[in-house]
Amino acid sequence: MPKPTSLSLTFDCWSLGLEACSVIGMRLPRLMTGNAAALAEAQLMVSEKMEAAATLQWKMMTGGLGTSGPAMLDASLAHYRKAVRKNKRRLAGAERRRQGGQGATFF
C-alpha cells in the first residue's frame, strides 16, 4: 500500500464526505415518514455509528491503525468509508426495490 500523502488524504477526506452526504440524502426520506420503518432505520443508524466508533477505538488502542499520523488517518478513513459504502449499497438496493427495480432518479 503506498504511503499516504497530504494530497491523497485530502482527496480521501473529501470523497468520504461526498459519499456520506449521498447516504444522508438517501436516508432522510425514510426518516421523514415517521412510521415504524423510520424508527427502525434510526435505531439501525445509531447502532451502526456506535459500532463503527467502538471498532475504530479498538483498532487504535491495539495498534491496528499504524504508527504514524498519516497512516492512522488513512486507516481511519478506510474504516469509515467501508461503513458508508455498506450503507449506500443497502439504501440504494432498498430504493430500487421500492421503485420496482428501475433504479433511483434524483434529478
C-alpha positions in Angstrom: 0.0 0.0 0.0 1.5 3.4 -1.0 2.4 5.8 1.7 -0.4 8.4 2.2 0.4 12.0 1.2 -1.2 15.2 2.2 -2.9 15.4 -1.2 -4.2 11.8 -1.1 -5.5 12.2 2.4 -7.2 15.5 1.5 -8.9 13.8 -1.5 -9.9 10.8 0.6 -11.5 13.1 3.2 -13.3 15.0 0.6 -14.5 11.8 -1.1 -15.7 10.3 2.2 -17.6 13.5 2.9 -19.4 13.3 -0.5 -20.3 9.6 0.0 -21.6 10.4 3.4 -23.8 13.2 2.0 -25.3 10.8 -0.5 -26.1 8.3 2.2 -27.7 11.1 4.2 -29.7 12.1 1.1 -31.0 8.5 0.7 -31.7 8.1 4.4 -33.6 11.4 5.1 -36.8 10.5 3.1 -37.1 7.3 5.1 -36.7 9.1 8.4 -39.1 11.8 7.5 -42.0 9.3 7.2 -42.1 8.9 10.9 -43.5 5.4 10.7 -42.2 2.1 12.2 -39.7 1.8 9.3 -38.3 5.2 10.1 -37.8 4.2 13.7 -36.1 1.0 12.7 -33.8 3.0 10.3 -33.0 5.5 13.1 -32.1 2.7 15.5 -30.0 0.9 12.9 -28.2 4.2 12.1 -27.3 4.9 15.7 -26.2 1.3 16.4 -24.0 1.3 13.2 -22.4 4.6 14.2 -21.7 3.3 17.7 -20.2 0.1 16.4 -18.0 1.9 13.9 -16.7 4.2 16.5 -16.0 1.5 19.0 -14.3 -0.7 16.4 -12.1 2.2 15.4 -11.1 2.9 19.0 -10.2 -0.7 19.5 -8.1 -0.6 16.3 -6.3 2.5 17.6 -5.7 1.0 21.1 -4.3 -2.2 19.7 -2.0 -0.5 17.1 -4.2 -1.6 14.1 -4.2 1.9 12.5 -0.5 2.2 12.0 2.3 4.1 13.7 2.4 7.5 12.0 -0.2 10.2 11.9 -0.8 10.0 8.1 -1.1 6.2 8.3 -3.6 6.4 11.2 -5.7 8.9 9.3 -5.6 6.8 6.1 -6.7 3.7 8.1 -9.4 5.6 9.8 -10.8 6.9 6.5 -10.7 3.4 5.1 -12.6 2.1 8.2 -15.4 4.7 7.9 -15.5 4.5 4.1 -16.3 0.8 4.4 -19.2 1.5 6.7 -20.5 4.3 4.4 -20.3 2.2 1.3 -22.1 -0.7 3.0 -25.0 1.7 3.9 -25.0 3.2 0.5 -25.4 -0.2 -1.1 -28.2 -1.2 1.4 -30.1 2.0 0.9 -29.7 2.0 -2.9 -31.0 -1.5 -3.1 -34.0 -0.7 -0.9 -34.7 2.3 -3.2 -34.5 0.1 -6.3 -36.9 -2.4 -4.7 -39.3 0.4 -3.7 -39.3 1.7 -7.3 -39.9 -1.7 -8.9 -36.3 -2.3 -9.9 -35.9 0.8 -12.1 -33.2 2.5 -10.0 -33.2 5.8 -8.3 -33.7 9.0 -10.1 -32.7 12.0 -8.2 -32.9 14.7 -10.9 
